[in-house]
Structure formats: structure tokens, C-alpha cells
Amino acid sequence: MIASHRERLMRLVRRRLPNAQDAEDCVQEAILRAASHSGLDPDRIGPFLTSVALRLCVDHYREQERRRRLLRRAATVGVPELPDEGVCDQDFGRWLLGQVEQLRGRERQVVLARAQGISTLEFARMHQISVKAAEGAFTRGRARLRMVCARALDGAAA
């Protein structure tokens, strides 16, 4: 039953993904997910497959964008051109680390863990919390640090 939807899904996904291999992977993943649901209503297989395939297309583009941003960030990170820039960057890093210590509980823990190279997924596993809770704490901590930086820069400009 599920396999009968393959060609329709390929047409649907192929219009959204430029690469034929990516489209094939997306369709296969959608079929695999449908097959793994033992209680799926036979009348709802088509809409379920369509929904899953479209979401997988969106996930594909999100991953592409994440990689593009990561590459752009990695490409712009380099050695400071002037010695005083390096000194200022180190001083700012020490100051920012001091500001991290002002964060509360889980926010401080997750920001410090990320600074040590620990992913939010690893942090969540280590602290036995959900990944969403770890990501939320990291996002809140980062937002608080941005506010502290903005206030400090406003104070320096005045």
C-alpha cells in the first residue's frame, strides 16, 4: 500500500529539491517512517506520506542553511590582523566569561558547557533533561549575554 505512493511522492519532492539523490532520500525516509507506524489508518497513508515528505524537504533546506551559516562563520574567523585586536579580543573574552558567571543556574551551566565544546544534546544527556530544555536554557543565556553586551556598549559610547 505504501509503495504505491512512491511515484507521486517523487514528483512532489522532485519539484522542491533540485538534486535527484536528495529527492530519492527524502521519499525513502518518508516511506520508512510510514512503514514504522503499525497503527496507521490505511485511508490516511497518502496524506501522511505527503506531510512527512514536505517536512523532510523543509528539513533539508534548514540543514543546508545551517551549514551555509556555519561555513560563513568559520570562514570569517581568523587571526586578528593587528596585535591590539588580539589583545582586545582576549580581554573581551575574559570580561564575557565573567558575565557568564552572573547567569542563573541552568543557563550558566549550559553556556559554560557550550564554551567547552559540549553540545546541547550532550549537555542534556549529562544532566538528564530534555534537549528542548537545554536548548531553551542556552538561548535564554545567550540572549541575556547579548543584553549585557548591548548595555555595556551603550555605556561606553555615552
TAKATA-V815620 format. One record per pair of residues at least 24 apart in sequence whose ideal C-beta (glycine too) atoms are under 8 Angstrom apart, sorted by sequence separation. I is the first residue (numbers start at 0). GAP is how many residues later the second one is. If there is no record, write none. Layout:
<<I;GAP> <I;GAP>>
This chain:
<<109;24> <113;24> <5;25> <4;26> <26;26> <29;26> <25;27> <28;27> <105;27> <109;27> <110;27> <2;28> <105;28> <108;28> <109;28> <1;29> <25;30> <106;30> <110;30> <25;31> <105;31> <106;31> <109;31> <110;31> <1;32> <1;33> <106;33> <107;33> <25;34> <106;34> <110;34> <106;37> <7;38> <11;38> <15;38> <21;38> <102;38> <4;40> <8;40> <12;40> <16;40> <0;41> <4;41> <8;41> <11;41> <15;41> <99;41> <102;41> <11;42> <102;42> <1;43> <12;43> <16;43> <0;44> <4;44> <8;44> <12;44> <99;45> <98;46> <101;46> <1;47> <95;49> <98;49> <98;50> <95;53>>
